[in-house]
Amino acid sequence: MQRLFRPRLHLSACWLHGEAVYLYVSDEDCKKDSQAQLEQLSRTLSDALATVGDLPQGVAWQQDNTYREGKNQFTMAYACLLVALGTFRHFTASYLRVGHSALIDIWKHVQNLIDLFFLLEVWHFNG
């Protein structure tokens, strides 16, 4: 499998504890900015509303400790909008420490899923 072409991709995930994990894969030339993060969050919340039928009273949003993606005026304005519109009663934003040690176990599971999808795709292609 080492000889196969492997395109570079961006992988991110939204984890709704107790419900689902949403994986988002994009091409390497797509921007990794707050607009992409908010699009992923919006799609996740929209799908959760359609699937479960109701949203919780509040959101705890945890993401990378970077101004490019999350610690900026756009994400805070989005959070304020969700509360002002009554979608949620509270919105908590927290940012990971440098090193991301809290997410190592989670990303091991995500990597296992990616490997599984890759193997299934190869099997389907060869089968």
N, C-alpha and C positions, 0 to 999 in steps of 0.2 A: 504494500500500500504506500510505501515511501515514494514510489515513482509517480504516483497520481498527482495531478495538478490540484493544488489546494488554494483557492482564492482567499485573499485576506478579507475578513469580515469583521464588523463591529457586532458585538453581542451584548445585550443588556436585558435585564429581567425586572418585572414587577411582581412582587410576591404578596398575594392577599392571604394572610395567615388563616389557615383553616379552610380555605376555599380553593385556590389555584395558584399556579405560577405561570406567568405570561412571559414568553421569550420573544425578544425582538431582535431580528438579524437584518443588518443593512450592509450595503456595499462599503468598501473602504473609502470611497470618495464622498460619502454623505457626511455632513457635519455632525459633530457630537456637541451640540450646544443646548441651551435651555429650551429652544423651540422643539428640538427632537425629544427632550425629556418630557415636556408638557404634552406633546402629541401622544407619547406612549402612555402617560398617566391618564389622559383623557380617553384613549381607546380602552384601557384596562377598566376604568370606572364605568364607561358606557357598557362594556360587555358584562361586567359584574351586575349592573342594574338590570340588564336584559335577562341574565341567567338566574340570578337569585331573586330578583324582584324588588329588592330594597337595599339601600346603602346604610352603613352604620352611622352613628351620630357624629363620629369624628374620624380623622385620618392622622396617622403617625407616619410621616414621610422621612425615610432615611436614605441618604445618597452620598456620593463622593464629596469630599471637602475641597471643592473648586469653584471659583467664581464663574468660570465659563459655563458650567452646566446648572448649578443650583443655587449658589449663594449670590443672587443678583436681584435686581428690581423686578424682572419679569416673572420669576417664580414666586416671589413674595406677593406681587400683584395678583397672580393667578390664585394663590391660596386665599388672599383676602376676598377675591371675587366669589370663590366657592362658599365662603362663610357668609358674605353679604347677601348672596342669592338664596341662602337657606338650604343649600345642598348638604352642608355639614354645619354642626354647631361649633366645632373647633377643629383646628388644623395645626398639628405640631410638626415642625421641621427640625431634623437633627442631621448632623454631618459626621461621617466616619473619621476616626483618627487616621493619621498618616500611617500607612502600612496595611490597613484594611484587615487586621488580624481577626476581626469579628466575622468576616465573611468567607474565611478560608473553607470551612466545612460546606457552606452553601454552594460555593463555586465548584467544589469537588463533585457535588451532585449534578450541577448544571453540566459540567464537563462529561460526566457519565451519560447524560441525556444526549449531548451532542454526538458522542461516540456511537451511541445506539442508533440515532437517526442516520449517521453516516453509514454505518454497517447495513442498515435496512435499505438505504438508497443504493449502495453497491450491490447488495443481494438482488434487489429488484432489477437493477440494470443488467446484471449478469444472468439472472434467472429468466 
